Amino acid sequence: MRVARRHRVQNGGGLKLTLKPCQSLEDVITALDGDDAVMALTKSRQNNVFNWRNAQRKFPAKFYLIMTRALAKKGYTAPPSLWGIAEPS
């Protein structure tokens, strides 16, 4: 699966960095450079990452801030629902 890379848009004489959205757990894992990087970032084991992707179909909510900050540093964003967090209506 290919995740779109960040890009820059012209904004009144300056450049503004825009964040590319990740729509799935797979997109997030890919954007964060794979299973090993996610394991290191969350201090989790390989079977945990496997279970998030395949059995639970969401990341644990306790990793929301850590992972979304890491995504933002790489130019990505992801919806809170991927961590089981309800979004405001």
PLY file of the C-alpha trace (Angstrom):
ply
format ascii 1.0
element vertex 89
property float x
property float y
property float z
element edge 88
property int vertex1
property int vertex2
end_header
0.00 0.00 0.00
1.37 3.38 -0.94
0.88 6.37 1.35
0.84 9.79 -0.23
3.80 11.93 0.68
3.59 15.43 2.06
3.82 18.38 -0.26
4.18 22.11 -0.03
1.75 24.68 -1.31
2.44 28.30 -2.12
0.88 30.61 0.46
1.28 34.35 -0.05
5.04 34.48 -0.49
5.82 31.63 1.89
5.61 27.89 1.82
3.14 26.07 4.04
3.51 22.41 4.85
0.25 20.46 4.51
-0.36 17.15 6.23
-1.38 14.15 4.17
-4.16 12.01 5.67
-3.74 8.37 6.60
-7.05 6.52 6.27
-6.22 3.12 7.74
-4.02 1.39 10.29
-1.88 0.15 7.42
-1.41 3.72 6.18
-0.31 4.84 9.67
2.15 1.96 10.06
3.59 2.63 6.61
3.87 6.39 7.27
5.73 5.65 10.52
8.22 3.44 8.63
6.80 0.00 9.38
6.20 -2.44 12.19
9.66 -2.12 13.74
9.37 1.66 14.02
5.87 1.42 15.52
7.10 -1.20 17.99
9.94 1.10 19.06
7.72 4.19 19.23
5.09 2.47 21.39
7.50 0.17 23.23
5.32 -2.75 22.16
5.99 -6.27 20.94
5.55 -7.52 17.40
2.46 -9.55 18.29
0.82 -6.39 19.65
1.24 -4.58 16.35
-0.03 -7.67 14.53
-3.13 -7.79 16.76
-3.88 -4.08 16.32
-3.82 -4.53 12.57
-5.65 -7.85 12.28
-7.76 -8.62 15.34
-8.62 -5.34 17.02
-8.57 -3.17 13.89
-7.53 -0.14 15.96
-4.56 1.17 17.90
-4.81 1.48 21.69
-6.04 4.96 22.65
-3.09 5.40 25.05
-0.80 5.74 22.01
-2.86 8.44 20.25
-0.70 11.43 21.23
2.63 9.66 20.71
1.68 8.33 17.30
-0.10 11.43 15.96
2.85 13.61 16.95
5.23 11.22 15.17
2.94 11.28 12.12
2.86 15.10 12.11
6.66 15.24 12.20
6.65 13.11 9.05
3.95 15.21 7.37
0.91 13.01 8.02
-2.30 13.08 9.99
-4.85 10.39 10.93
-8.37 10.41 12.36
-8.83 9.66 16.09
-11.19 6.83 15.13
-8.14 4.69 14.25
-7.43 4.70 18.00
-11.07 4.06 18.94
-11.61 7.70 19.92
-14.93 9.28 18.99
-14.72 12.45 16.94
-16.87 15.47 17.81
-19.92 15.89 15.62
0 1
1 2
2 3
3 4
4 5
5 6
6 7
7 8
8 9
9 10
10 11
11 12
12 13
13 14
14 15
15 16
16 17
17 18
18 19
19 20
20 21
21 22
22 23
23 24
24 25
25 26
26 27
27 28
28 29
29 30
30 31
31 32
32 33
33 34
34 35
35 36
36 37
37 38
38 39
39 40
40 41
41 42
42 43
43 44
44 45
45 46
46 47
47 48
48 49
49 50
50 51
51 52
52 53
53 54
54 55
55 56
56 57
57 58
58 59
59 60
60 61
61 62
62 63
63 64
64 65
65 66
66 67
67 68
68 69
69 70
70 71
71 72
72 73
73 74
74 75
75 76
76 77
77 78
78 79
79 80
80 81
81 82
82 83
83 84
84 85
85 86
86 87
87 88
